[in-house]
């Protein structure tokens, strides 16, 4: 059954891994110890057999082996776990020498004896493990004898048994220590998560100012905390923007609603001629049209802010879209005798109707604020990483302190004039939202009393068509 505690899960996992590692190391140590003991036992028998071969070749024969085996006894005496048997090479030959209490003569019939050293592992009647080595050895006279040298490995077995007993006794204590250490390490490692919990408990829609401290956090938790702080910052900015938008919207809607109610109440306060009713209705209709435009602009802003709006993007020629917009405003420009000039062309990736909407908003503002008999210039320029379409016009210009706020919703540099002209205060905000959707931005520069330029800056597409020649200036509405 899975526990709901992360620290318990991690503690158990680390403990089990530690236990498995300890058992594995203990097993490897047991195998390594067994291998080394076997290697030492074989090496010891090999050295003794070499000494015996050397001694037997120094003037000994079968008679001297039986009657004067002092030199051979010196090699094995003092070693209680070594047993030596020497017998003639013939199958019916008697035992020439036997040193030790282990009965080895029957083994000579089982052990294949040759001039090369051969080993045999066996167990005696008491259950002791014995390692035997046998070999044919030449005497001085050219005769051969069979030599069987055995090593009682009871001491090795006792050592291995002691190792197993100590391991079995120490293993539970070691596992307990590993579990306690793992629990302590996990608790200490997860301690910074308590800060996450405290901050999360304080965050609400009314208060998004709390942030996670990045001091002394591990790298992984530091990256997580930084991401959470960035998320909280965006949420805080979004909530503040939504709150400000709600306040501005309420303020903007209050004025036309108040005007509608006031005019209706004044009109209904007494009997009036039909012309006055008609004039009042026309005035109310104008206010309702302004409200309708405001609602439409807000719906468009909501649509542009949705990421799914990027689904229909395709290559778009800025020159062609600018020409279409210029044709739409040709009459209004002609009324003020304002000429519209277009220079340059470039391709971008985007939504054609949204780009038209952005150009339309900038061009309508430019015509509205351009003096009579002047000119509005639309300029398309290509750079290494971006493409821009700028709309510039002479005129009164915009004061520098207004420039950072022009693309905010419901912001007006000249509030009374904008209201009189029927503006909703959302035109430039729509332009900026459209550019953000196209991964670009809108910019403005102005010299009060001389010239103002608004620019749409798009990222340059990698697969944009290449212009073969610069486009000739296009002029409309002189």
C-alpha positions in Angstrom: 0.0 0.0 0.0 1.4 3.3 -1.0 1.9 5.9 1.6 0.8 9.5 1.0 4.0 11.0 2.6 6.7 11.9 0.2 9.3 11.8 2.9 8.2 8.3 3.9 8.3 7.1 0.2 11.8 8.5 -0.3 13.0 7.2 3.1 11.7 3.7 2.3 13.2 3.8 -1.2 16.6 4.9 0.1 16.5 2.3 2.9 15.6 -0.5 0.5 18.3 0.6 -1.9 20.8 0.8 0.9 19.7 -2.6 2.2 20.1 -4.1 -1.2 23.5 -2.5 -1.7 24.7 -3.8 1.7 23.5 -7.3 1.0 25.1 -7.2 -2.4 28.4 -5.9 -1.0 28.3 -8.6 1.7 27.7 -11.3 -0.9 30.5 -10.0 -3.1 32.8 -9.9 -0.1 31.9 -13.5 0.8 32.6 -14.6 -2.8 35.9 -12.6 -2.9 37.0 -14.1 0.4 36.1 -17.6 -0.8 38.0 -17.1 -4.0 41.1 -15.8 -2.2 41.1 -18.6 0.3 40.9 -21.2 -2.5 43.7 -19.4 -4.4 45.9 -19.3 -1.3 45.2 -23.0 -0.6 46.2 -24.0 -4.1 49.2 -21.8 -4.1 50.3 -23.3 -0.8 50.0 -26.9 -2.1 51.8 -25.9 -5.3 54.7 -24.6 -3.3 54.9 -27.6 -1.1 54.8 -29.9 -4.1 57.7 -28.0 -5.7 59.7 -28.5 -2.5 58.8 -32.2 -2.4 59.8 -32.6 -6.0 63.2 -30.9 -5.3 63.8 -33.0 -2.2 62.9 -36.3 -4.0 65.3 -35.5 -6.8 68.2 -35.1 -4.3 69.4 -38.7 -4.0 66.3 -40.3 -2.6 65.0 -43.7 -3.7 62.1 -45.8 -2.5 64.2 -47.4 0.3 65.4 -44.1 1.7 61.8 -42.6 1.5 60.6 -45.4 3.7 63.6 -45.7 6.1 65.1 -42.2 6.2 62.4 -39.7 5.3 63.8 -36.9 7.6 64.1 -34.4 4.8 60.6 -35.0 3.7 59.2 -34.9 7.2 60.8 -31.5 7.7 58.6 -30.1 4.9 55.3 -31.1 6.5 56.0 -31.3 10.2 54.6 -28.4 12.1 51.6 -28.1 9.8 48.7 -29.9 11.5 46.5 -29.4 8.5 48.8 -30.9 5.8 48.9 -34.7 5.1 51.4 -36.4 2.8 51.3 -39.8 1.2 53.9 -41.2 -1.2 53.4 -44.5 -3.1 55.2 -46.3 -5.9 54.1 -45.7 -9.5 52.9 -49.3 -10.0 49.3 -50.0 -9.3 50.2 -52.7 -6.7 53.0 -50.7 -5.1 52.9 -50.3 -1.4 52.7 -47.0 0.5 56.2 -45.7 1.0 55.4 -42.8 3.3 52.3 -41.5 5.1 52.4 -38.4 7.3 49.2 -37.3 9.0 46.0 -38.9 10.4 43.9 -38.5 7.2 43.5 -41.9 5.3 44.6 -40.9 1.8 45.6 -44.2 0.3 42.1 -45.0 -1.1 42.2 -41.6 -2.8 45.1 -42.6 -5.0 42.8 -44.9 -6.9 40.4 -42.0 -7.7 42.8 -39.2 -8.4 44.2 -39.2 -12.0 48.0 -39.0 -11.4 50.3 -37.6 -14.1 53.4 -35.5 -14.5 51.3 -32.3 -14.2 49.8 -31.2 -10.9 46.1 -32.2 -10.4 43.7 -31.0 -7.7 40.8 -32.7 -6.0 38.2 -31.2 -3.6 36.5 -33.7 -1.3 34.9 -34.1 2.1 36.1 -36.5 4.8 34.0 -38.6 7.1 33.8 -35.7 9.7 32.5 -33.3 7.0 35.7 -31.4 6.7 36.6 -30.0 3.3 39.9 -31.3 2.0 41.9 -30.0 -1.0 44.3 -32.6 -2.4 47.1 -32.2 -5.0 48.7 -35.2 -6.7 51.6 -35.6 -9.2 54.1 -38.2 -10.5 57.6 -37.2 -9.3 60.9 -38.6 -10.5 63.5 -40.0 -8.2 67.3 -39.8 -8.7 67.4 -43.2 -10.3 64.8 -42.4 -12.9 62.0 -44.1 -11.1 58.6 -42.3 -10.4 56.5 -42.2 -7.3 53.0 -40.9 -6.8 52.8 -38.0 -4.3 49.5 -37.0 -2.7 49.5 -33.9 -0.6 46.3 -32.8 1.1 45.3 -29.6 3.0 42.6 -29.6 5.6 40.6 -26.5 5.0 38.7 -26.5 8.3 40.3 -23.2 9.3 39.1 -21.6 6.1 35.6 -23.0 6.7 35.7 -21.6 10.2 36.7 -18.2 8.9 33.9 -18.1 6.4 31.4 -19.3 9.0 32.6 -16.5 11.4 32.2 -14.0 8.6 28.7 -15.1 7.8 27.7 -15.0 11.5 29.1 -11.6 12.0 27.4 -10.4 8.8 24.0 -11.8 9.9 24.4 -10.2 13.3 25.6 -6.8 12.0 23.2 -6.6 9.0 20.0 -5.7 10.9 21.8 -3.0 12.9 23.3 -1.7 9.8 19.9 -1.6 8.0 18.4 0.2 11.0 21.2 2.8 10.8 20.7 3.2 7.0 16.9 3.7 7.5 17.5 6.3 10.2 20.1 8.1 8.1 17.9 8.0 5.1 14.9 9.4 7.0 17.1 12.2 8.4 18.5 13.0 5.0 15.1 13.0 3.4 13.6 15.2 6.1 16.5 17.7 5.8 16.4 17.6 2.0 12.6 18.3 1.9 12.7 21.0 4.6 12.7 23.8 1.9 9.3 22.5 0.7 7.8 23.8 3.9 8.5 27.3 2.6 6.6 26.4 -0.6 3.6 25.3 1.5 3.7 28.5 3.6 3.8 30.8 0.6 1.1 28.8 -1.2 -1.2 29.1 1.9 -0.8 32.9 1.8 -1.4 33.4 -1.9 -4.9 34.5 -3.0 -6.5 36.6 -5.7 -6.5 39.6 -3.2 -2.7 39.2 -2.4 -0.3 37.8 -5.0 2.7 39.7 -3.7 4.3 36.7 -1.8 7.4 35.2 -3.3 9.6 32.2 -2.5 13.1 33.0 -1.1 15.9 31.6 -3.3 18.5 31.6 -0.6 20.2 28.3 0.3 17.9 26.3 -1.9 19.2 23.3 -3.8 19.6 23.7 -7.6 16.5 21.7 -8.5 14.3 23.4 -5.9 15.9 26.8 -6.8 14.8 26.4 -10.4 11.3 25.4 -9.3 11.1 28.3 -6.9 12.2 30.7 -9.6 9.6 29.3 -11.9 6.9 29.6 -9.3 7.9 33.2 -8.5 7.8 34.1 -12.2 4.3 32.5 -12.4 3.1 34.5 -9.4 4.6 37.6 -11.0 2.6 37.0 -14.2 -0.5 36.2 -12.3 -0.1 39.3 -10.2 0.4 41.4 -13.3 -2.6 39.8 -15.0 -4.9 40.3 -12.0 -3.8 43.9 -11.6 -4.3 44.5 -15.3 -7.8 42.8 -15.1 -8.6 44.9 -12.1 -7.5 48.1 -13.8 -9.4 47.1 -16.9 -12.5 46.5 -14.9 -12.2 49.9 -13.2 -11.5 51.7 -16.5 -14.4 49.8 -18.2 -16.8 50.8 -15.4 -15.6 54.4 -15.7 -15.9 54.4 -19.5 -19.4 52.8 -19.5 -20.7 55.0 -16.7 -20.5 58.2 -18.8 -22.6 57.1 -21.8 -25.0 55.3 -19.5 -25.4 58.4 -17.5 -25.9 60.5 -20.6 -28.6 58.0 -21.8 -30.4 58.0 -18.5 -30.2 61.8 -18.2 -31.5 62.5 -21.7 -34.3 60.0 -21.3 -35.4 61.4 -17.9 -35.3 64.9 -19.2 -37.2 64.0 -22.3 -39.9 62.2 -20.3 -40.2 64.8 -17.7 -42.9 66.6 -19.7 -44.7 66.6 -22.9 -42.6 67.7 -25.9 -43.0 68.1 -29.6 -42.1 65.2 -31.8 -39.0 67.0 -33.1 -37.5 67.1 -29.6 -38.3 63.4 -29.1 -36.6 62.6 -32.4 -33.5 64.7 -31.5 -33.3 63.0 -28.1 -33.6 59.5 -29.7 -30.9 60.4 -32.2 -28.6 61.6 -29.4 -29.3 58.3 -27.5 -28.6 56.3 -30.6 -25.2 58.0 -30.9 -24.3 57.0 -27.4 -25.5 53.4 -27.9 -23.4 53.2 -31.1 -20.4 54.3 -29.0 -21.3 51.6 -26.4 -21.6 49.0 -29.2 -18.2 49.9 -30.6 -16.7 49.6 -27.1 -18.2 46.2 -26.6 -17.0 45.1 -30.0 -13.5 46.3 -29.3 -13.4 44.4 -26.0 -14.6 41.2 -27.6 -11.9 41.6 -30.3 -9.3 42.1 -27.5 -10.4 38.9 -25.8 -10.2 37.1 -29.2 -6.7 38.4 -30.0 -5.5 37.4 -26.5 -6.3 33.8 -27.1 -3.3 31.7 -28.4 -5.6 29.8 -30.7 -5.9 32.9 -32.9 -2.4 32.0 -34.3 -3.8 28.9 -36.1 -4.7 30.7 -39.3 -1.4 32.5 -39.9 -0.1 32.6 -43.4 2.4 34.7 -45.5 1.1 38.3 -45.8 2.3 41.2 -48.0 2.4 44.4 -46.0 2.2 46.5 -49.1 -0.9 44.9 -50.4 -2.7 45.1 -47.0 -1.6 48.7 -46.6 -3.0 49.6 -50.0 -6.4 48.0 -49.1 -6.6 50.1 -46.0 -5.5 53.2 -47.8 -8.4 52.7 -50.3 -10.8 52.5 -47.4 -9.7 55.8 -46.0 -9.3 57.5 -49.3 -12.5 59.6 -48.9 -11.9 60.7 -45.3 -8.3 61.7 -46.4 -9.8 63.6 -49.4 -12.1 65.5 -47.1 -9.1 67.0 -45.4 -7.0 67.2 -48.6 -4.5 64.8 -47.0 -2.3 62.7 -49.3 -1.5 59.1 -48.4 1.9 57.7 -49.6 3.2 54.1 -49.3 6.8 53.1 -49.8 8.4 49.6 -49.6 7.1 46.1 -49.3 7.9 43.0 -47.2 6.3 39.7 -46.3 5.4 38.6 -42.8 3.6 35.6 -41.3 0.3 36.5 -39.7 -3.5 36.9 -40.0 -4.4 39.2 -42.9 -7.5 40.7 -41.3 -5.8 41.4 -38.0 -2.9 43.1 -39.7 -5.5 45.2 -41.7 -7.2 46.1 -38.4 -3.8 47.3 -36.9 -2.9 49.4 -40.0 -6.5 50.8 -40.1 -6.3 51.9 -36.4 -3.0 53.7 -37.0 -4.0 55.3 -40.3 -7.3 56.6 -38.9 -5.5 58.2 -36.0 -2.9 59.7 -38.4 -5.6 61.2 -40.7 -7.5 62.5 -37.7 -4.5 64.4 -36.3 -2.9 65.5 -39.6 -3.4 69.2 -40.6 -5.2 70.0 -43.8 -3.2 69.9 -47.0 -0.5 67.7 -45.4 0.7 64.1 -46.1 0.7 60.8 -44.3 3.6 58.4 -45.1 3.3 54.7 -44.7 6.8 53.1 -44.9 7.7 49.4 -45.0 11.3 48.6 -44.0 13.1 45.3 -43.7 15.9 44.6 -41.2 18.1 41.6 -40.4 15.8 40.3 -37.7 12.5 42.3 -38.2 10.2 44.0 -40.5 8.4 47.2 -39.7 5.5 49.2 -41.1 5.3 52.7 -39.9 2.6 55.4 -40.2 3.9 58.9 -39.8 2.1 62.3 -40.0 2.9 65.9 -39.2 0.9 67.7 -36.6 0.7 68.8 -33.0 2.6 65.7 -31.8 2.4 63.9 -28.4 4.1 65.0 -25.2 6.9 62.7 -24.0 5.2 61.7 -20.7 2.2 60.3 -22.7 4.2 58.0 -24.9 4.8 55.0 -22.4 1.0 54.8 -21.8 -0.5 55.2 -25.3 -1.0 51.5 -25.8 -2.8 51.0 -22.5 -6.5 50.4 -22.6 -8.7 53.5 -22.3 -5.7 55.8 -22.1 -6.1 59.1 -24.0 -3.5 61.8 -24.4 -6.3 64.3 -25.1 -9.4 63.0 -23.2 -11.9 65.6 -24.2 -11.0 65.6 -27.9 -11.1 61.8 -28.1 -14.5 61.6 -26.5 -15.8 64.3 -28.8 -14.6 62.3 -31.8 -16.3 59.2 -30.6 -13.2 57.2 -29.7 -13.4 54.2 -27.3 -9.8 54.4 -26.0 -9.1 50.9 -27.2 -7.7 51.4 -30.7 -4.0 51.4 -29.8 -4.5 48.7 -27.2 -6.0 46.5 -29.9 -2.9 47.3 -32.1 -0.5 46.2 -29.4 -2.5 43.0 -28.7 -2.4 42.2 -32.4 1.3 42.7 -32.5 1.9 40.6 -29.4 -0.1 37.8 -31.1 2.3 38.1 -34.0 5.2 37.9 -31.6 6.1 41.5 -32.4 5.3 44.9 -30.8 4.0 48.4 -31.6 6.1 51.4 -31.0 5.7 55.2 -31.1 8.0 58.2 -31.4 6.9 61.9 -31.5 8.4 65.3 -31.8 5.8 67.7 -30.3 4.7 70.3 -32.9 6.5 68.5 -35.8 6.0 64.8 -36.5 4.6 61.6 -35.0 5.3 58.0 -36.1 3.6 54.7 -35.0 5.4 51.5 -36.1 4.3 47.9 -36.3 7.4 45.7 -35.8 7.1 42.0 -37.0 9.7 39.2 -36.6 11.3 38.5 -40.0 10.0 35.1 -41.3 12.7 32.6 -42.4 10.9 31.7 -45.5 9.7 35.2 -46.6 9.6 35.8 -50.4 12.6 37.8 -51.7 11.8 41.1 -53.3 13.3 41.4 -56.8 13.2 45.2 -56.9 12.2 48.0 -54.6 8.5 48.9 -54.8 7.6 52.3 -56.2 5.9 54.7 -53.9 2.1 54.5 -54.0 0.0 57.7 -53.6 -3.7 58.1 -52.9 -6.2 60.8 -52.0 -4.4 64.0 -53.0 
